[in-house]
Amino acid sequence: MDFTLNEEEQLLADSINRLIDKTYDFEARKAITRSEAGYDPKLWAALAELGVLGLPLPEAQGGFGVGMLSMVSVMKALGRGLVVEPYVPTVTAARLIAALGSDAQKSLLEKVIAGELKLALGHAEPDSRYNLNEVATRATRAGSGYRLTGEKRLVLGAPIADKLLVSARTAGGNGDTEGIGLFLVDTGAKGLRLNTYRTNDDMRGADLVLDGVEAELVGPEGGAFDAIEEAIDFATLLECADAVGAMHYANETTLEYLKTRKQFGVPIGSFQALQHRMVDMTVEARQAESMLLLACSQFDDAAQGKLSASERRRFVSAAKVKCGDAARKVGQEAIQLHGGMGMTYEMKVAHTFKRLTMFILSNGDTEHHLARYAASAHAA
């Protein structure tokens, strides 16, 4: 299969890389992460202008309807720049609204594409670990709407979002896949408390406490689990591509450091032992990208009905395991080869290491995805 970018994809990737190089250097990023907002509205507007916010959304709602493969180059560029803007949370929630929402709810996507509305998906809970069916938050009918009661953990992008898409149970017991629905909540709704924080890799997140919060049902009551699982797989592959971009940056900056740092009067890159380690880092990143591309192509086939959901899960988990393993090796080696200065706040490679470390744990760690891969392979 040919994974070469077509002309339009290459032009878009080049445009994003130029935008980040011009407006999002490391000093600018540090200022953004220290700001109260936690993101750059100008960059968000620029991404909207380039059409990036509408890439994975349906053409019927003003998007471009591109597949997962076409998203890889975009996410690699964002990962290389360690962008902290809530792109993945917004487009993941937006795709769920596009798949399940009413016509009125889908009209919100026009604002998302224009950069006027940011979203976040709240699904994980205090006791759920990585099990998507562990949903204890409850939704009860209240007139023409619903009220939500429960807690959500690590909702990335929530402090920046205008609306939240929250999962809650209308029927069944904790652990059942049936009875889980999705609900749209305003971030300023009465009874909603956001305990906000900055993650270790400078993203903005929040834990949600819902105490009788008014909410609007999105899609069928109690029938959203399959869509949620597909959306989490979508987000996982986006994060894998982001990590691949970060790994490529780590390799580039480490190679440059080996060429310029001198010891005993010569560049340390002339030492054969360090050359071997640099080669290993490059191979790890390239293998991770290859597995990612395969998983993305299978995800697209599953979206078109050519593969089963279990096959999609298998390939997504394979990509997460390989990318997670490569992220650990590349990140740690980049720090080691930079020496003590690699851990300092002033070095971008230290922040790249943080991004890669957080990625390893996001949406399921290696142990979880190995088990999921085995279960999916058995089901297939």
N, C-alpha and C positions, 0 to 999 in steps of 0.2 A: 504494500500500500504506500502511496506517495503522500508524505506529510509536509511537503514543501508548501510554503505560503503562496497564495495567489497574489496578483498585483495589488488588489484592494486591501487584503490583509497585511501585506508588507508595508503599504503606505500608512495604514492606521498604526501599526506597531512603531514605525519610524516617527510618526507624529507624536505619539505618547512619550517615546524616549526623548525626543527633543524638548517636549514640554517639561518633563521632569528634570532634564539636565539644565534647562534654562531657569526654571522657577522653583525647583524643589531640591536644591543642593543640601548638603548635610547641615549646614548652619541654619538654613531656613527651616528644615525639618525640626531641629532642636527648639527653635522658637515656637513652632506650631504645637509641639507636644507639651510645652510649658504654658501655653495659652489657656485661658478659661474655657474656650470653645472646644479645644482639642482637635480641631481640624481646620483646613484652610478653605473658606467659602469661595475664594477665587479659583483655586484648583478644581473644586467641585463644579463650578460653573464652566470651567474650561473643558472638563470631562464631558459635561452635558453638551457643550457646543460641538465637540468632536463626535458625538453620538454614542459614546462609550456606555452611558447609562441605559441606552435602549437596545444594546446589542443582543442580549438573550431574551428579550421580550417580543411577543407576537407582533406581526405586522399590522394586525387588525387594531391594535392599541397604539400604533405609531412607532413600534420598535422595528428591529431588523430581522428578528427570528433566526439568528445564527445558531449553529450547533456548538457543542462543547469544544470541538477541535479548534474552531475559530476563536475561542476565548483564551486559548493557551498563550498566544503571543502578547495579548493585552495584559494578562495576569503576570507574565514574566517581567514585563516592563514595570508594573506596579511593585512587584516584589524586589526588583533590582533597586528601586528607589526607596524601599521600605516605607511606602505610602501608608499613612495611618487613617486616611479618610474611610468612612464606613461603606465601601463599595460592595463587598461580599454580603454583609447583612441586608443592604437595601435591595440588591437585585435578587437575592434568594427569596425574601419575603414578597417581592413584586411578582416573581414567577408563580408563587403559590396563589396570589390573588388572580393572576391571569388564568390559572388553571381551574380555580374553584369559584371565583367571585361572581357576583351578579353584574349586570351591565353597569349599574351605578357604581359599584365597587371598582370595576375595571376602568372606569373613567378616571380614577385616581392615578392610573399608570401614566397618563399624559403629563401629570405634574412631576412624577418620578423621572421620566425621560428628560423633562426640561430642567431638572435639577432643583425643582421647587418643593419637593417632598421627599423626606428621607424616612426609611422604614427599618425595623429590626424585628427579628423572629425570636420569641421567647418560648423555648421548649424544655430544656434541661431543668431538672429539679434537684433538691438537696439529696435525695436518696436514689436518684435514677442512674448514677454513674453514666455509662454510655448506652444504656438500654432505652431505646426510643419509645417502647410501649409502657414504661414506668411513668405514668402520668397520674398524679394524685389531685391536682388542681381541679376544682369542680365548677361546672357551669349550671346554673339553675335559671329557669324561665322567670322573667319579670316583665309582664305586659307583653309588648311586641318585641322585646329584646331579651338580654340575658344579663346575669350578674356572676362575676367570677370571684372565687375565693381560693387562695393558695399561694404558693411561692414558686419563683423561677430563679435559676442561677445562671451566672455568666452570660448575660444577654449582651453580646457585643453590639456596639453602636446605639444602645438604648439611650444614653445621655444626650445623644445628638439627634435622635429620631423625632419625627413629628407624630408618627403613629406606630403602634406596636401590633404585631400579629402574634397572638398568644394561643397556645394549645390548652385545652381543658376537656375534662371528661363529663359527658352528659349521661353516661350509662356504663355498666360493667364495673369490674373491680380493678385495682391497680395491677398492671401486668397484662391486661387484655388489650388486644389491638382494636377490637370493636368498641365503639362508644367514645372515641377521641375526635373532637372537632377543633376548628380554628375560629378565632374571634378577633375582631379588629377593635383596638382600644386606643383612645386618645391619650397622649402622654400626660395631659393635664387633668385626666379624669379623677373625680372624687373617689377616695378610697384606694388610690394607687400610690405606693411609695417606692421610689427608686433609691437604692443605696449604691451610689455611684463610686467608681474608682478608676484608676489608670492601671492597666495590666503591665506585666513585666516588660512587654515589648512596646509599651507606649500607646496601645489602643485604649479607647474609652469603653468601659462596660458597666453593667449594673446588675444587682440582684433585685428582683421585683417582689414586692409584697402586695397581694391583691386582697382587699377586704370589701367584698360586695361591689366590685367595680362594674359599671355599666359597659356592656360590650355588644358588638354587632356580629352575628353569625356569618361566617364566610364558608360557602359550600354546604354540603349535606350535614345535618346534625349527626355527630358521632361517626362520620365516615371519611375522615381526613387522614387516617394513618398512612395509607399507601402514598399519598401525595407528600406528606411530611417526610417520609423515608426517602423518597426520590429527591426532594429538595435538599435534605442533608447530604445525600450523595453528590448532588450538584455542587454544594458549598465545599465539600471535601475535595473535589477535583480542582475547584478554583484555588483553594488553599495550597494544594499540591503544586499547581503551576506557579503560584506566588513564591513558594519555597524554592522551586527550581530557579526562578529568577534571582532570588537571594543567594542561592548556592553559586550561581555563575558569577555574581558580583564578588562573593567571598574568594572565589578562585582567581578572578582577575586582579583584585587588590593584593592578594597574597603573593601572586607571581610578581607583581610590580615591586612589592616590598623585598622579595628575595633578590631582585635585580639591583636594588639600590642600597640595601643594608650591607655594610662591609664589616668583615671581621678578619683579622690577620692580613689586612691590606687587600682583600679580594671580596667581591660580592658573595654573600652566603649562598646564593643560588648556584654557584659553581660547585658546591659540595654535592657529591653524587647521592648521598643519603637523603638530602632534602629534595633533590630532583625526583627521586622515587616517590617520596610522599606527595609531592605536587602532582605527579602523574596519577597516583591513586585517587586524589581528590577530584581530578578532572574526569576520570573514568566513572567514579561514583555518581557525579552530577549528570553525566551523559546517559548512564544506565537508568537513572531515575527519570530523566526526561523521556526516554524511550518507552518505559513502562507507563508513564503518564499518557503519552500519545495513544498507546494501544487502548488504555482504559477509556480515554475520551471518545475514541472511535466506536468502542463497544457501547458506551453510554448513548451516543447518537443513534446507534442501531436499535437499542432498546426503546428509545423515545419514538422510533418509527415502527415499533412492533415487530422488529426482526429478531429480537432476543427477549428472553424472559427476564422478569425482575430479579430472579435468583442469579442469573448470569451477570446482570448489571452489578449486583451487590458483590459478586466474586471479583470482578475486574476492578471495581472501585477500591475494595479492600486490598487487593494486590498492589495497586498503585500507592495507597497510603502506607503500606508496610515498606515498600521499596524506597519511596521518597522519605519516609521517616528515618529509615536506617541510614540513607545517604546524608540526610540533614544532620544527623548526629555526628557522623564521621567527618563531613566537610566542615561543619561548624567548629568542632573541637580541634581539628588539625589547623584551621585558619588561625585560631587563637594561639595554639602551640607554636606555630611558625612565626608569628609576630612577637612571641616572647611576652614578657610582663606587660608591655605597653598595649598589647591586644585587648586587655581587660579594662582599659581606661575609658571613661565616659567620652573623651574627646575623639576617640577612634570609631569610625563608622562600623568597622568590622566587629566591634564589641556589640553593637546594637543589632547587627546582622545575626550574630550568634544567639542573641535573645529571641529574635524573630523565629529562627529555626528551632530553638528549644521549645518555644510555645507551640509551634506548629506540630511537633511530635505528639503533643497531648491533646490537640484540638480535634473534636469530633471522633474520638476513639484513638487510644494509643495502640502500639504495635501488638500487644497481647490480645486486645479486643478484636482487632482486625484479622489477626491470624485465626482466631476462633470463628469469626464471621466468614472468612474465606473457606475454611473447612466445612462449615455448615452449608454454605451456598454451593460448594462443589458437590457435596453429598446430595443436596436437593436437586441439582441439575442432572 
